[in-house]
Amino acid sequence: MLNNKKDTIYLFEEFKDYLPYLYLISDLLGADLYLYQPIWDLSAVVLISEAHPKVVPPISLRQEVGKLIFFEDEPEIFKLIYSDKSKIRKTDIVIGGFPVEEEFYSIKKSGKIIGILKIQRNLLIHNEFPYNSRVFKETSHWLIKSFIKQELSWKGYVDPLLDNEGVLILDKDGIVLFANMAGMRLFRTLGEVGNILGKKIKDPFFYKFVDAYKEMGTVKAYGEELFEEYGEETRSFYKRILPVSKGDNSLWRIFYLIKETTELRQKERELNFKSVLIKEIHHRVKNNLQTIASLLRIQMRRLDSESAKIALQESINRINSIALVHESLSKFEEDRVDIIEVAEKLLNAFKQTYQQLPCNFKFEKNKKNIFLSSKKATSVSLIMNELLQNAVKHGTSEDIVTEIILSINQDDKYIILEVTNTLLDKETKSSELLSSKGSLGFQLVQMLVDEIRGKIDIDKVDDTLKIKLIFSRGDE
């Protein structure tokens, strides 16, 4: 009986837990897989998922999910739907100059067709060893049937095959029935002499799985990464056991997958070491900068000239703004700095430095974290320092209560940094708010704003001064 509009069962929902299996199965079969949902009102099917093998050249690289195919344009689908057959095979096909074989399987629920699985094989590959072996074809057949009936229990171990991953097919006693070239090469490096086909596997990992199966009585996948001693060296392997049954939930055959990860883990250790080393360097740079700042503070206390003290304090503030960036870098693995954290610490440093002034320092933000590259963060931190320094210079007094607000906001494209304060010297012109053009502060701000490709605006309304910096979120 054919489905109608009212009793349509949606394959995507029905197969949602099994769709991730498609990519691994495509690799194991060495074939392109396509999963179709019937659209009965249109006499058509729609492609809802596809997978192409990485272990052999795929027949097609085009991604066509969502493509609509009418029954009349794909006769095999039409025949499968309007017959009692569960499988139709089509040969004598040429795609891209290669001879191709196609198989169509009906996917049913309660006797009704809810989907079609199409398998495409390149016969130039599948007519040659090892894909032309009887064991491989037989195991592939039951793998496909188990997938269609949702009888595979491989959840958690369905990542696609990695480069040079060995694939073996074992019987339930551990006899090697099939091995791809990567598997044969790998076992030779482990000391196996000659052809491994027909030999009983010696790996304790396999027998650990068999013992669990005998104890639990369930056919479930298993995998883990193991470190094993071979002579004087330690090698690491990622191994997976993927069981296949013949429809009775008993262990029949096993896909045994093995990938050496020794080189990968060595590279990870090297990267981790470099990461720790870089973090330590940033930590030491921060400490050295703080030491320099401390020496300058000692020197400042010995000076009598107020102008010299102010100049030294400005230098200390600049050094501190750079040190805060290195402190943030010492906490993360990547080259990124939380500019919100830097801004809060910088503002707190200003509070402490100018605590003798009756000035309220406030911080406003619309995001918990905003991350920038170290290069951009250093520039932004220095700009913040200069703007806060400018606000203290023009907006604070020992006998008048004032307020300085630092705000950082982020939208989809830009970051907006603002410093707002009460301007005590009301006669000061906008062009003078960052002091004269020859000053170090002005030159530094202009240079850094250009470096981050930002834009700075100065707005003076009555006795309120607002300096706004706008720059892109993206890295340089």
Secondary structure, 3 states (H helix, E strand, C coil): CCCCHHHCCCHHHHCCCCCCHHHHHHHHHCCEEEEEEEEHHHCEEEEEEEECCCCCCCCCCCCCCCCEEEHHHCHHHHHHHCCCCCEEEEEEEEECCEEEEEEEEEEEECCEEEEEEEEEEEHHHHCCCCCCCHHHHHHHHHHHHHHHCCCCCCCCCCCCCCCCCEEEEEECCCEEEEECHHHHHHHHHCCCCCCCCCCECCCHHHHHHHHHHHHHCCCCCEEEEEEEEECCEEEEEEEEEEEECCCCCCCCEEEEEEEECHHHHHHHHHHHHHHHHHHHHHHHHHHHHHHHHHHHHHHHHCCCCHHHHHHHHHHHHHHHHHHHHHHHHCCCCCCCEEHHHHHHHHHHHHHHHCCCCCEEEEEEECCCCCEECHHHHHHHHHHHHHHHHHHHHHHCECCECEEEEEEEEECCCEEEEEEEEECCCCCCCHHHCCCCCCCHHHHHHHHHHHHCCCEEEEEEECCEEEEEEEEECCCC
